Amino acid sequence: MKELSTLLQKIKDNPVIYIDKPSITCLSCFVVGYLSQLSNLGLTPEGDPIEGFNEWMQERAKTDVAKS
């Protein structure tokens, strides 16, 4: 998912354009919504396009974000 990688880099560079505030919880909600909409439109391949992403975010932020 090259587009998602590009989008995540843009969010990293200037998070307040895409999410309410620079927080791991806001990022998680944004990514879940983004991937959900791609799935609803039939634009995602089979399986989890970013398997392990939630776990990576949790470990990196030392927090427990909601799992999708």
N, C-alpha and C positions, 0 to 999 in steps of 0.2 A: 504494500500500500504506500506507494511513493507520495501520493497526495496527502495522506495523513501525516507522514513524516515532515513534509513541507509545512503543513498547517501547524504541527506541534512546534516547529522551529519559529514560525511567526508568532505563536503565542508566547514562546519563551522570550523572544525579543521585545514584545510589547503586549503583555497579558491583558491590560485593561481594555484593549480594543475588542477582545473576544470574550472575556469572562469578567464578571463583576469586580473581582479583586484577585490579586495573585495569591491564590491558596490552592492547596492540593485537593481540597474538597470541591471547589469550583471547577478545577481542571477535570476531575473525575466525572462530575456531572455533565460537563460539556462533551467529553469524549464519549460517554455512554449515549447521550442524545444524538451526537453526530453519527455514531455507528448504527444506532437504532434506525435513524432515518435512511441511511444508506441501505440497510437491510429491507426496510419497508418499500424502498424503490427498486429492490432487486439488484442492487449494484455491488453487493459484496459476494466474495467467493464462499464456498462451503467452509464451515469451521470458524473459529475465532481468529479474526485478522490480526489481533495483537494479543495473543495468548500470553498470560503472565504479566500484562501491563498493570493491572490493579495491585498485584502482589509487589511488583517493582516500586510502584508509587508508595505503597504502605511502608515498605522497607526504607526507601529513600527518605521519606518524611517522618519516619518513626511514629506512624499513626495508623488508625484502622478506618479506612474509608469504606463506605457501603459497597458491597459486591453486587455486580449485576447478574 
